[in-house]
């Protein structure tokens, strides 16, 4: 984080009813922190006579998460590799935003799918020199789910223990903002106040709920639907709080160095993601099955129907980065006193995306005034 930022990057374990709780300021979805090489490249072989672009390979990172469906499907089904020709797609999966940003900054990753909070934090920390957001990928897929025996109305949330993935992550900021708008107060550092905000790794949130150490959670899919399968109920879908019921949950980012040196490769990747998104939206049932197959390949276990069936339709797959909503999310983080006012000028570079969209006969998308000049 920059010197002006009040929070510092840290990862520490604290107790929450004897369950591990992961704290961090840069995460997007709140999963672990290790990246691993994927064998997905073997599933989408490069044609022997395919022509290479300006780079021999492109390293693309993403999470094994439904909100990263564009990457899951585009990689597994070869839709992105097809556009790259002889340039080899080298996929890597990550379990948290910080580790993906670290890989991008360290030069071991070129392009990544990631949430808005780590994008903002990394851009500000580097003083606008490490990344650009080049496309959207997903909107929505975040819900407040609660124990229906303890919480029956929104007002009942007061005095209860509500989990978010990590301090300062996208869902944490949204919950803190919602709490403030209810007229309640919570200390953003400790999470203590009129609502107890319990920062809990999504991987253990279902166990935390089952044990009764939390009363609910403001979390992304599929964690929300996993909790519902354990008896929780959906009290609020975050999309209802946003204009047009849309807000960014996943962006596509690129190393500025790679974008400068290999714009043809970046354009090919975007052509692949635009075509992947078109296929997903035209074939929702097949896309759901494909995403679940990719998750099974990554984790060794597919999501149960009772989890993926309600989770999938709550996520909107889109090329639009919904830049105005990222700007709003940064303002919420400032209001929550998690960060000082960031300078986001230049965080977007949508020229190649809009070129690809125009060629595909689709409307251009906006950078909300935060684009490269």
C-alpha positions, 0 to 999 in steps of 0.5 A, spaced: 500 500 500 502 507 498 505 511 504 498 515 505 494 508 506 492 507 513 492 500 512 498 496 511 499 489 508 499 483 512 497 476 513 496 474 520 492 469 523 487 471 529 482 466 533 475 466 531 471 460 535 478 456 534 477 457 527 483 460 522 481 467 520 485 470 514 486 478 514 489 481 508 488 488 505 489 486 498 485 480 497 479 480 492 476 473 493 479 471 500 482 464 498 489 461 500 495 464 497 499 459 493 499 459 485 500 453 481 501 451 474 495 448 470 495 443 465 490 446 461 495 448 456 495 440 454 487 440 453 488 446 448 494 444 444 497 449 439 497 447 432 503 445 429 503 450 423 500 455 427 503 462 427 506 465 433 505 472 435 510 477 438 511 473 444 512 465 444 508 465 450 503 468 454 502 467 462 495 468 464 492 467 471 486 466 474 482 463 480 478 456 481 472 460 482 465 461 478 466 469 478 472 467 473 468 463 469 471 466 462 478 464 464 475 457 466 472 456 460 476 460 455 482 456 457 479 449 458 475 449 451 481 452 448 477 458 446 483 463 448 488 459 445 485 458 438 486 466 437 493 466 440 495 461 434 502 459 435 503 463 441 502 458 447 497 460 453 501 458 459 495 458 465 496 459 472 491 458 478 491 463 484 487 462 490 488 470 492 489 477 489 495 478 493 499 472 490 497 474 483 499 481 483 506 479 486 506 474 480 505 480 475 509 485 479 515 479 479 514 478 471 512 471 472 505 473 470 503 477 464 495 477 464 490 476 470 483 475 472 482 479 479 477 483 483 477 490 483 480 491 490 487 488 489 487 492 482 486 498 485 491 497 491 496 494 486 495 500 481 496 505 487 502 502 490 506 502 484 504 509 483 500 507 476 506 503 473 505 496 474 498 494 471 492 496 467 485 494 467 483 492 460 477 488 460 471 486 465 469 479 466 464 478 471 459 482 475 455 480 481 455 473 484 455 476 491 450 475 497 449 476 504 446 469 507 444 468 514 442 464 519 434 464 518 433 462 526 437 468 528 436 473 523 430 474 519 430 482 517 436 486 515 435 490 522 436 483 525 443 484 522 445 489 528 449 485 534 450 479 529 457 476 527 457 477 519 463 474 515 467 477 509 473 474 506 478 479 508 479 486 511 479 491 505 477 486 500 471 487 495 466 484 499 468 487 506 468 494 503 461 493 501 459 490 507 462 496 511 459 501 507 452 498 507 453 498 515 454 505 515 448 507 510 444 503 516 446 508 521 451 503 525 458 504 526 464 499 526 471 500 527 474 498 520 481 495 523 478 490 528 471 489 525 468 491 532 462 495 533 454 494 532 456 489 527 461 484 528 465 483 522 469 477 522 474 476 516 474 469 515 477 465 509 472 463 504 475 456 505 473 455 512 467 460 512 462 454 511 465 450 517 465 457 521 457 457 519 456 450 521 459 451 528 455 457 529 461 462 530 458 466 525 451 468 524 452 470 516 456 472 511 457 477 505 461 473 500 461 471 493 459 465 489 460 459 490 461 460 498 454 463 498 450 457 495 455 453 499 452 456 506 445 456 503 446 448 502 447 448 509 441 451 511 442 459 511 438 463 507 439 469 502 437 476 506 440 480 500 443 480 493 448 485 493 446 487 485 440 490 488 444 495 491 447 497 485 444 502 479 442 497 473 443 491 478 451 491 476 457 491 479 464 489 477 467 483 481 472 480 476 477 484 471 482 482 466 489 486 468 495 486 464 502 488 466 504 494 463 510 492 460 507 486 457 502 490 454 507 495 451 511 490 448 506 485 445 499 488 444 498 483 438 498 478 444 494 482 448 489 483 443 488 476 441 487 474 448 481 479 448 479 476 442 478 470 445 475 472 452 470 476 448 468 470 444 468 466 450 463 470 453 459 470 447 459 463 448 457 463 455 451 467 454 449 464 449 449 457 452 448 458 459 447 450 461 453 448 457 457 453 460 455 452 467 457 444 466 464 446 462 465 451 468 464 446 473 468 441 469 474 446 469 473 446 477 473 439 478 480 439 474 483 444 478 480 441 485 479 434 484 471 435 486 466 438 482 460 443 485 454 439 487 448 441 483 445 444 489 451 449 490 452 451 482 445 451 480 443 457 484 450 460 484 451 460 476 445 465 474 447 470 479 453 471 476 453 476 469 459 474 464 460 481 461 466 484 457 464 491 460 469 493 466 463 497 469 468 502 471 464 507 474 462 501 479 470 500 481 470 508 482 464 507 487 468 501 490 474 505 491 470 511 494 467 506 499 474 504 501 475 511 503 469 512 507 470 506 511 477 509 512 481 503 509 485 507 504 486 515 503 483 518 496 487 514 491 489 517 484 486 512 479 487 516 473 490 511 467 488 505 471 484 503 464 486 502 457 480 499 453 483 501 446 484 494 444 478 491 447 473 496 444 477 495 437 475 487 438 468 489 440 467 493 434 470 488 430 465 483 433 459 488 432 458 489 439 458 496 443 464 499 446 465 500 453 467 506 458 472 507 462 468 512 466 474 517 465 479 513 468 483 511 462 490 512 459 490 519 456 
